[in-house]
């Protein structure tokens, strides 16, 4: 059953402002597996970060991707987190080993970042019941490998297995979910509101209530990707099929 829109918006805001949300990132620094790095704010560190103590500790990243931070002779391991990068909470920081296309990076979050304490500036189009669409949910004849462009110039290989199909203003619209979030298909879309009213690169939309051959697409829940809030996120761009030649006046507007 799809989550009611007011509850979804409240959860969305809480997730953004959470300690592991997108408002408190301070760094993302690429690293090499099998190396050791002194980490801290001071200039003499191999990995100089923007928050925390001058000399935090020594980061070790193993070839298998596991990592630990040595502080005063004690090795503190990064903990695997389902659906998220391995992380370690230390001082006023959350450290993560984030991997994109095989390239690991140290990602740093400042728990007491002042941005978490102020208004995020989320704005929405008026609620639009007509943009809650029950679409056809069609499996592809065979799974397909596809390359998706990322903000910043990277490319990511994804597997396509389904498509969502519906009609709008007399034309057939086919959307491809390129990613999955918590087991639900995620569509990266762009429409003619992009740049003027919504985030220029894309919005994300999570499919709901998948039952056999149908899926609910509630465009009132279309939202700004992490890259709309921080330069330290890596976000996908929409595939060709998901660039729409009409306006979707529903969902989240561009952050202030």
KAQUIBEL-V113994 format. One record per residue. N is the residue number from 1. PHI is phi in whole degrees, 0 to 359 (* if undefined). D_CENTER is the distance of its C-alpha to the mean C-alpha in whole Angstrom. Layout:
N;PHI;D_CENTER
N;PHI;D_CENTER
This chain:
1;*;23
2;301;21
3;288;20
4;304;22
5;301;20
6;299;21
7;293;20
8;298;17
9;295;16
10;296;18
11;294;15
12;299;12
13;295;14
14;296;15
15;293;11
16;297;11
17;269;14
18;291;14
19;305;15
20;254;12
21;276;10
22;261;8
23;263;12
24;237;14
25;290;13
26;242;16
27;204;16
28;217;14
29;237;17
30;292;18
31;226;21
32;246;23
33;297;23
34;86;27
35;250;27
36;240;28
37;224;27
38;285;28
39;239;25
40;168;26
41;278;26
42;290;30
43;291;31
44;273;32
45;275;29
46;295;28
47;243;24
48;267;24
49;251;22
50;264;22
51;219;22
52;90;24
53;287;28
54;298;29
55;228;30
56;278;27
57;168;28
58;245;28
59;269;25
60;241;26
61;242;24
62;281;25
63;297;25
64;276;24
65;94;21
66;290;22
67;214;22
68;211;25
69;237;26
70;269;29
71;231;31
72;52;34
73;82;35
74;251;33
75;272;30
76;253;27
77;282;24
78;284;21
79;265;20
80;298;18
81;235;15
82;303;15
83;74;11
84;212;10
85;292;12
86;304;16
87;218;16
88;217;19
89;263;20
90;207;23
91;53;25
92;254;23
93;237;20
94;245;17
95;259;17
96;227;14
97;260;15
98;257;12
99;243;13
100;231;12
101;51;15
102;82;17
103;260;17
104;283;16
105;212;16
106;272;16
107;249;14
108;239;15
109;239;15
110;264;18
111;298;19
112;265;21
113;301;19
114;298;21
115;296;18
116;292;17
117;263;21
118;248;21
119;297;20
120;290;16
121;85;18
122;288;16
123;228;19
124;226;19
125;294;22
126;303;25
127;306;24
128;232;25
129;303;26
130;292;27
131;264;23
132;261;23
133;244;24
134;267;25
135;258;24
136;286;26
137;243;24
138;247;25
139;288;25
140;288;25
141;303;29
142;206;27
143;303;23
144;236;23
145;272;21
146;219;19
147;259;17
148;245;14
149;288;14
150;243;12
151;298;12
152;102;14
153;102;16
154;287;15
155;230;15
156;232;14
157;268;16
158;233;15
159;251;17
160;259;18
161;234;21
162;220;21
163;218;21
164;252;21
165;231;24
166;209;26
167;252;28
168;218;28
169;52;31
170;83;33
171;240;30
172;275;28
173;246;25
174;240;23
175;248;19
176;254;17
177;279;14
178;263;13
179;221;10
180;230;11
181;231;9
182;53;12
183;84;15
184;252;14
185;291;13
186;243;11
187;255;12
188;258;11
189;234;14
190;218;16
191;229;19
192;284;22
193;274;21
194;297;18
195;94;19
196;273;22
197;241;20
198;239;17
199;304;14
200;299;16
201;285;13
202;180;12
203;232;11
204;257;9
205;220;11
206;264;12
207;290;15
208;230;18
209;51;21
210;284;22
211;227;25
212;65;27
213;256;27
214;225;25
215;214;22
216;265;21
217;247;19
218;261;19
219;291;18
220;295;18
221;256;15
222;296;13
223;219;11
224;291;9
225;288;6
226;306;5
227;297;8
228;284;10
229;242;10
230;207;11
231;278;12
232;260;11
233;258;7
234;240;7
235;238;6
236;283;9
237;262;12
238;289;13
239;291;16
240;307;20
241;298;20
242;264;17
243;266;19
244;258;21
245;273;25
246;211;25
247;270;23
248;246;21
249;272;22
250;204;20
251;91;17
252;279;15
253;272;17
254;299;16
255;299;15
256;290;19
